[in-house]
Structures are given as structure tokens and as C-alpha cells.
Amino acid sequence: MDLDGIDQPEMTANTVTSDENSAFGGWLKSEMLKKGVTIGNLSEKTGITYTGIRNIVVGNTVSPRPETRKNLADALQETVPAAVEATIESEAASLPGMTWVDFTPSDLETVPQSGGVYVFYDITDRPVYVGKSNNNVRSRVKDHQTRFWFKEPLVVRGAFLAISDPDLCVKVETILIKFLGKHALLNVKGVTRDLED
């Protein structure tokens, strides 16, 4: 399997280990092992990238979008157990009516298509960029994919909070940038900000 330009042997769920596995990632890994399905097999069946699925299996993506979970479960011809779904909801940091979901920035199929605030994290799980989109975060992430800095290990995973109110979206983005301060590497003074959408 070609990953980051390096030929690597096909990874199965068995060859992927993680100290902290999410409820869905643990269930997915277990089902893959039972059925003898590899990450590559699932990628072919779902259209989700190898990296996107691997991030779920190793626990980098804790709360994948419901559509992503359904696509993976359908490809395995299984239904995600209710207990796993309940755990996913409790694992996602949420406010009433608002839930953070994880995505793999290099895989547009895992990125939500609604407005809100998003954060990119590096390989050490440090937030490196906070952004917003009033209409469609997937198109904003697609724009980022053309930037020189948009590559691993600087951008490995993302988290998204759907916010339909554009004014609230700006406020939440501003608060997150201020809160993260210099730790959000690409939001420091002098770095070009995105155009408004």
C-alpha cells in the first residue's frame, strides 16, 4: 500500500495498535479481525482513504461523522451496536445541540459539509490551526489542501463543531484562537487568514 509516497505492506486491523482506542475504532478493529478485512479492503469498498480509516482504527479519530460510521459498518455488512453509538456520543465533547466530530483532513469524504469551526491537529495531537466556514467546511478544507503546510506530520487530524449562526461562528473561532494563543502555529500574527465565505 502506498502511504505518503512510501511503499508499505498492507495493514490489517491486527497490525495496528493504539494505547487509547475509541469505542467505534475498537468495534471496527474487532469486526475487521473477525471478517479478515484489511484497511485497504475497506478503503476500496467505502471510498474513504486508507489514512482516514487507519486514523479511526488507531484512535486518532475518536468521533467520526455518522455518515462515515455508517459507510464503514455497511461495508462490513454490520450495524454499529447501540452501546458503541452511545459511547461515541459521550466521547464527543458536546454542548446541547452542538457536538465536535473528528475527520481526516486529507480525506474530503470524512469532512462535514456544513458551516462551523474546525481545528487541525498535528501528529502529537497539538492544535495547529483554527478556522471557520459559514457555509461548507469541506470546501474550506479542500482549499487548505493546496497550501504548502498542509501535510503530515503537521496536519494529521481535524475536529469540527457545526454552527449555523455566522456571528456565533466568528465568536467561537476568535475564542479558540485566543485560547490556544501561540500553540495554534498557523494562527499567529502575520500568517495569512482565509478569505470569508
C-alpha positions in Angstrom: 0.0 0.0 0.0 1.4 3.4 -0.9 1.1 5.7 2.1 2.8 9.1 2.0 4.8 8.1 -1.1 6.4 5.1 0.7 5.5 1.5 -0.2 4.3 -0.2 2.9 2.9 -3.7 3.4 -0.9 -3.9 3.6 -2.1 -3.1 7.1 -4.7 -5.2 8.7 -6.6 -4.3 11.9 -4.2 -6.7 13.7 -1.1 -4.8 12.7 -2.5 -1.5 14.0 -2.0 -0.9 17.7 -3.0 2.0 19.9 -2.9 2.7 23.6 -6.2 4.6 23.6 -8.8 3.2 21.2 -12.1 4.9 20.7 -15.3 2.9 21.1 -16.0 3.0 17.4 -12.3 2.3 16.5 -12.3 -0.7 18.8 -15.5 -2.1 17.4 -14.3 -1.5 13.8 -11.0 -3.2 14.5 -12.7 -6.2 16.1 -15.1 -6.6 13.2 -12.2 -6.3 10.7 -10.3 -9.1 12.6 -13.4 -11.3 12.7 -14.0 -10.9 8.9 -10.3 -10.9 7.9 -10.8 -7.5 6.2 -7.9 -5.1 5.8 -7.9 -1.3 5.8 -7.2 -1.4 2.1 -10.3 -3.6 1.5 -12.5 -1.1 3.5 -11.0 1.8 1.6 -11.9 0.2 -1.7 -15.4 -0.5 -0.6 -16.2 2.8 1.0 -14.1 5.4 -0.9 -12.7 6.6 2.5 -9.0 6.9 2.3 -6.6 4.4 3.8 -5.3 7.1 6.2 -8.9 8.1 7.2 -9.7 4.5 8.2 -6.4 4.0 9.8 -6.9 7.1 12.0 -10.2 5.6 13.2 -8.7 2.2 13.9 -5.8 3.6 15.9 -7.9 6.1 17.8 -6.7 9.4 16.2 -10.3 9.9 15.1 -12.5 9.3 18.1 -15.8 10.6 16.9 -16.1 10.1 13.1 -19.2 11.6 11.4 -22.3 9.4 11.4 -22.1 9.0 7.6 -18.5 7.7 7.9 -19.6 5.2 10.6 -22.5 4.0 8.5 -20.4 3.6 5.4 -17.8 1.5 7.3 -20.5 -0.6 9.0 -22.3 -1.2 5.7 -19.1 -2.2 4.0 -18.7 -4.8 6.8 -22.4 -5.8 6.5 -22.9 -5.0 10.1 -24.7 -2.5 12.3 -22.9 -0.4 14.9 -24.2 -1.6 18.3 -26.3 0.8 20.2 -23.8 0.7 23.2 -21.0 1.8 20.9 -23.1 4.6 19.4 -24.0 5.8 22.9 -20.3 5.8 23.9 -19.4 7.7 20.8 -21.9 10.4 21.8 -20.4 10.6 25.3 -16.8 10.7 24.0 -17.5 13.7 21.8 -17.2 16.9 23.7 -20.6 18.5 23.3 -22.9 21.2 24.3 -26.7 21.0 24.0 -27.3 20.9 20.2 -23.5 21.1 19.4 -21.1 18.2 19.1 -17.5 18.0 18.0 -16.9 15.4 15.3 -13.5 14.2 14.1 -12.3 14.0 10.5 -9.2 13.2 8.5 -8.2 16.4 6.7 -6.6 14.6 3.8 -9.8 12.7 3.1 -12.6 15.0 2.0 -15.2 12.2 2.3 -14.8 12.4 6.1 -15.1 16.2 6.3 -18.6 17.6 7.1 -20.4 19.8 4.5 -21.9 22.4 6.8 -20.8 25.6 8.4 -18.9 25.8 11.6 -15.5 25.9 13.3 -12.7 23.4 12.7 -9.3 22.7 14.2 -6.3 20.9 12.6 -4.0 18.8 14.9 -0.5 17.6 14.2 1.0 14.2 14.8 1.5 14.9 18.6 -2.2 16.0 18.8 -1.3 19.6 19.2 -3.7 22.1 17.7 -2.0 23.9 14.8 -4.8 25.8 13.1 -8.3 27.0 13.9 -10.6 28.1 11.1 -14.3 28.6 10.2 -16.6 28.3 7.4 -20.1 29.9 7.4 -21.3 27.5 4.6 -19.3 24.4 3.9 -16.2 23.3 5.8 -15.4 20.7 3.2 -14.8 23.3 0.6 -12.6 25.3 3.1 -10.5 22.1 3.8 -10.2 21.5 0.1 -8.7 25.0 -0.2 -6.2 24.2 2.6 -5.1 21.0 0.8 -3.4 23.2 -1.8 -1.2 25.0 0.9 2.4 24.1 1.3 1.9 23.4 5.1 -1.0 21.0 4.6 0.8 17.7 5.0 1.7 15.1 7.6 3.1 15.4 10.3 1.8 19.0 10.6 -1.8 18.2 9.7 -3.0 14.7 10.8 -6.5 15.0 12.1 -9.3 17.6 12.4 -12.2 18.3 14.6 -15.4 20.2 13.6 -18.2 21.9 15.5 -21.3 22.6 13.4 -22.5 26.2 14.0 -25.3 27.5 11.8 -25.2 31.1 13.1 -22.4 33.1 11.2 -21.9 35.6 14.1 -21.6 32.8 16.7 -19.2 31.0 14.3 -16.9 34.1 14.3 -17.1 34.4 18.1 -16.2 30.7 18.7 -13.3 30.8 16.2 -12.0 34.0 17.9 -12.2 32.5 21.4 -10.5 29.3 20.2 -7.6 31.2 18.6 -7.2 33.4 21.7 -7.4 30.4 24.0 -4.8 28.5 22.0 -2.6 31.5 21.6 0.8 30.7 20.1 0.1 27.0 20.3 -2.0 27.3 17.2 1.0 27.6 15.0 -0.7 28.8 11.8 -3.0 31.3 13.5 -0.1 33.6 14.8 0.1 37.2 13.8 1.4 37.7 10.3 0.0 34.4 9.0 -2.4 34.9 6.1 -6.0 34.3 7.2 -8.6 32.6 5.0 -11.0 34.7 2.9 -14.5 35.0 4.2 -17.0 32.6 2.6 
